[in-house]
Amino acid sequence: MHIARKIRNRVRGAIQKYAPERLKRIAWNREYASGYWVGLESMVDDCLYRHIEEHARGGDILDLGCGPGATGNELDEASYRTYTGVDISDVAVAKARARSAGTSRAAKNRYVQGDIVLYHPEGRYDVIVFGDSIIYLARHQLHGTLARYATYLKMDGVVVVRLFGYEMIADLIRRNFDVTEQHRYLDDQVSVLVFRPKRP
């Protein structure tokens, strides 16, 4: 049983990182519809929130891998003007839209279905957020994806990333970007990094 679960998890991980967008979407939709990710539907007081609120400064937020809408509906509503959440799962996006309607944030929260490796934002942002979504990027996609999104930051904008472990990703960020803040939570198991492109 343990071996079968291990094989399933490896196949699942390979699909989520390397499969074409359509197959990734099918896999994520199945998991969200089954309740596998019900724990993401409420994340009150997540350690990420205070850093997003501080850097948003009443401006615009792009959340890549937004899931079922916890971040967009649990941030202090006064801390931002607009919030755009992107997720590959249609099911997660539908849940996020429904939750925003229920919290009266539909006018300022917008949700889009898309693969974050391919998605092209329509504006510039004060904060671009990668929660757990960054770990689902293939290693060879990490730097290019982060660098591309960094071009959509406003002048003083930042990228905020949360990592549960994954020091390889944290090291890549430290080497290639200007890390302005690093915070540790949950007995140093969770890192929050705040960064922007290196300036000449």
Buried (B, 14 or more C-beta within 10 A) or exposed (E): EEEEEEEEEEEEEEBBBEEEEEEBBBBBBEBBBEEEBEEBBEBEEBBBBBBBBBBBBEBBBBBBBBBBBBBBBBBEBEBBEBBBBBBBBBBBBBBBBBBBEEBEBBEBBBBBBBBBBEBEBEEBBBBBBBBBBBBBBEEEBBBEBBEBBBEBBBEEBBBBBBBEEBEEBBEBBBEBBBBEEEBEBEEEEBBBBBBBBEEE
